[in-house]
Amino acid sequence: MSRGRGSFLKFVLGMFSGLVSGLVVGLLLAPKAGKEMREDLASKSKELKEFTKERFEEFQHLSAGKAIEVACSIQSRASNISTKLDELARRETDILIQDEVQ
């Protein structure tokens, strides 16, 4: 499971760094005047900020869902283990009582 998370995180970071690199190279090589370039940089940085914010919120939502899923799974398993331990304790008590009776 952690391998999948690590791969996903690497993918997202790679995608983000590629996006930023492409954006910077494209803007620096574009034949525009200084004022136009600054306006484009401001516009693109706002777009990038919004894109990053949206993706982070999506990631937070997915992470919260996974955390709840894992917690429920752990709780279910702990309940099953507890039930089995109670059953084993009852069996041991029954065996001890039978040994004392005989």
C-alpha positions as CSV (number, residue, x, y, z in Angstrom):
1,M,0.0,0.0,0.0
2,S,2.8,2.5,0.8
3,R,4.5,1.7,-2.5
4,G,1.3,2.9,-4.3
5,R,1.2,6.1,-2.3
6,G,4.9,6.7,-2.9
7,S,4.5,6.2,-6.6
8,F,1.5,8.5,-6.7
9,L,3.3,11.2,-4.8
10,K,6.3,10.9,-7.2
11,F,4.0,11.1,-10.1
12,V,2.2,14.2,-8.8
13,L,5.6,15.9,-7.9
14,G,6.9,15.0,-11.4
15,M,3.8,16.4,-13.1
16,F,4.0,19.6,-11.0
17,S,7.7,20.1,-11.7
18,G,7.2,19.5,-15.4
19,L,4.3,21.9,-15.5
20,V,6.3,24.6,-13.8
21,S,9.4,24.0,-16.0
22,G,7.4,24.1,-19.2
23,L,5.6,27.3,-18.1
24,V,8.9,29.1,-17.2
25,V,10.7,28.0,-20.4
26,G,7.6,28.9,-22.5
27,L,7.3,32.4,-21.0
28,L,11.0,33.1,-21.2
29,L,11.2,32.2,-24.9
30,A,8.1,34.0,-25.9
31,P,8.7,37.2,-27.9
32,K,6.8,39.7,-25.8
33,A,7.5,43.1,-24.3
34,G,8.4,43.5,-20.7
35,K,5.0,44.7,-19.6
36,E,3.2,41.9,-21.4
37,M,5.6,39.4,-20.0
38,R,4.9,40.6,-16.4
39,E,1.2,40.5,-17.0
40,D,1.4,36.9,-18.4
41,L,3.6,35.8,-15.5
42,A,1.1,37.3,-13.0
43,S,-1.8,35.6,-14.8
44,K,0.0,32.2,-15.1
45,S,1.1,32.3,-11.5
46,K,-2.5,32.9,-10.4
47,E,-3.6,30.0,-12.6
48,L,-0.9,27.8,-11.2
49,K,-1.8,28.8,-7.6
50,E,-5.5,27.9,-8.2
51,F,-4.5,24.6,-9.9
52,T,-2.2,23.7,-7.0
53,K,-4.9,24.6,-4.4
54,E,-7.5,22.5,-6.2
55,R,-5.2,19.5,-6.5
56,F,-4.2,19.8,-2.8
57,E,-7.8,19.9,-1.7
58,E,-8.6,16.8,-3.8
59,F,-5.6,15.1,-2.3
60,Q,-6.8,16.1,1.2
61,H,-10.2,14.7,0.5
62,L,-8.9,11.4,-0.8
63,S,-6.5,11.1,2.2
64,A,-9.3,11.7,4.7
65,G,-11.4,9.1,3.0
66,K,-8.5,6.6,3.1
67,A,-7.9,7.3,6.7
68,I,-11.5,6.6,7.6
69,E,-11.4,3.4,5.6
70,V,-8.2,2.2,7.3
71,A,-9.6,3.1,10.7
72,C,-12.8,1.2,10.1
73,S,-10.8,-1.8,8.9
74,I,-8.6,-1.7,11.9
75,Q,-11.6,-1.4,14.2
76,S,-13.3,-4.4,12.6
77,R,-10.2,-6.5,12.8
78,A,-9.6,-5.6,16.5
79,S,-13.2,-6.5,17.2
80,N,-12.8,-9.9,15.5
81,I,-9.6,-10.6,17.5
82,S,-11.3,-9.5,20.7
83,T,-14.2,-11.9,20.0
84,K,-11.8,-14.8,19.3
85,L,-9.8,-14.1,22.5
86,D,-13.1,-14.1,24.5
87,E,-14.1,-17.4,22.9
88,L,-10.7,-18.9,23.7
89,A,-10.9,-17.7,27.3
90,R,-14.3,-19.3,27.7
91,R,-13.0,-22.6,26.2
92,E,-10.1,-22.6,28.7
93,T,-12.5,-21.9,31.6
94,D,-14.7,-24.8,30.4
95,I,-11.7,-27.2,30.1
96,L,-10.5,-26.2,33.6
97,I,-13.9,-26.7,35.1
98,Q,-14.2,-30.1,33.4
99,D,-10.7,-31.1,34.7
100,E,-11.7,-30.1,38.3
101,V,-15.0,-32.0,38.1
102,Q,-13.3,-35.3,37.0
